[in-house]
């Protein structure tokens, strides 16, 4: 049976369903017996949901062009007089 440390290291693979059947069963068995790890898994799930809900929209064209100019080393255009 995995320890609490093992579960904390396997949490991403567990939540993304990337564990072997044996690994998944081990984590499930541990979770049935460990309140702390169940709370930890619940907190991770909530964090994932909150981050997904507040995802930033993609940048606008102007922002993208500014970043690309900065990466390629070209200077941004001079601002118009009076700005």
C-alpha positions in Angstrom: 0.0 0.0 0.0 1.4 3.5 -0.9 2.2 5.9 1.9 1.0 9.4 2.2 4.3 10.6 0.6 3.7 8.2 -2.3 0.2 9.5 -2.8 1.4 13.1 -2.9 4.0 12.2 -5.5 1.4 10.2 -7.6 -1.4 12.8 -7.3 -1.0 14.2 -10.8 -0.8 10.8 -12.5 -3.8 9.6 -10.4 -5.9 12.6 -11.4 -4.9 12.4 -15.0 -5.5 8.6 -15.0 -2.0 7.8 -16.0 -1.4 5.1 -13.4 -1.2 1.4 -14.0 -4.2 -0.6 -12.7 -2.0 -1.7 -9.8 -0.9 1.9 -9.0 -4.5 3.2 -9.2 -5.7 0.4 -6.9 -3.0 1.2 -4.4 -3.9 4.9 -4.3 -7.6 4.1 -4.0 -6.9 1.7 -1.1 -4.8 4.3 0.6 -7.5 7.0 0.1 -10.2 4.7 1.7 -8.1 4.7 4.9 -6.5 8.2 5.0 -8.6 11.3 5.7 -5.6 13.6 5.1 -4.9 12.3 1.6 -8.6 12.4 0.7 -8.6 16.1 1.7 -5.4 16.6 -0.3 -6.8 15.0 -3.4 -10.0 17.1 -3.0 -7.9 20.3 -2.7 -6.0 19.4 -5.8 -9.2 18.8 -7.8 -10.6 22.1 -6.6 -7.4 24.0 -7.5 -7.6 22.5 -11.0 -11.2 23.5 -11.4 -10.5 27.1 -10.2 -7.6 27.5 -12.5 -9.5 26.2 -15.4 -12.4 28.6 -14.6 -10.2 31.6 -14.4 -8.0 30.9 -17.4 -6.8 34.0 -19.2 -8.0 34.6 -22.7 -5.4 34.6 -25.4 -3.5 37.8 -25.9 -4.7 40.3 -28.5 -2.8 40.8 -31.8 -1.0 43.9 -30.6 0.3 42.2 -27.6 1.4 39.2 -29.6 3.2 41.5 -32.1 5.0 43.4 -29.3 6.2 40.1 -27.8 7.4 38.8 -31.1 9.3 42.1 -31.8 10.9 41.9 -28.4 12.0 38.2 -29.0 13.4 39.0 -32.4 15.2 42.1 -31.1 13.4 44.7 -33.2 12.5 47.9 -31.4 8.8 48.8 -30.9 7.5 51.7 -33.1 8.1 55.2 -31.6 5.0 56.6 -30.0 3.2 59.5 -31.8 4.2 63.0 -30.7 2.3 64.0 -27.6 1.8 60.5 -26.2 
